[in-house]
Amino acid sequence: MEIDLNEEIMMAARDGKLSCSKAFELAEKLRLPVWKVGKAAEGIKIKIVSCQLGCF
């Protein structure tokens, strides 16, 4: 079963935004580097918010 990262991000996002902590959770769940989740979110115009490290 192939996982669609964009679909996972859209399901987790609220009002076009995805919290940084949720991005980390998705990365762990999907066994992907966090930067891939961030890049995918950026590609589908989902903004990552509430970043504790200032990465996004």
MOZI-V906933 format. One record per residue. N is the residue number from 0. RES is the residue in three letters. NEAR is the number of other C-alpha atoms within 10 Angstrom. Layout:
# MOZI-V906933
<<N;RES;NEAR> <N;RES;NEAR>>
This chain:
# MOZI-V906933
<<0;MET;3> <1;GLU;4> <2;ILE;8> <3;ASP;9> <4;LEU;17> <5;ASN;15> <6;GLU;11> <7;GLU;14> <8;ILE;22> <9;MET;17> <10;MET;10> <11;ALA;15> <12;ALA;18> <13;ARG;12> <14;ASP;8> <15;GLY;14> <16;LYS;17> <17;LEU;22> <18;SER;18> <19;CYS;21> <20;SER;14> <21;LYS;16> <22;ALA;23> <23;PHE;17> <24;GLU;14> <25;LEU;19> <26;ALA;18> <27;GLU;12> <28;LYS;9> <29;LEU;15> <30;ARG;9> <31;LEU;13> <32;PRO;12> <33;VAL;17> <34;TRP;14> <35;LYS;13> <36;VAL;22> <37;GLY;21> <38;LYS;13> <39;ALA;15> <40;ALA;23> <41;GLU;13> <42;GLY;11> <43;ILE;13> <44;LYS;12> <45;ILE;20> <46;LYS;18> <47;ILE;21> <48;VAL;16> <49;SER;13> <50;CYS;13> <51;GLN;10> <52;LEU;7> <53;GLY;8> <54;CYS;10> <55;PHE;15>>
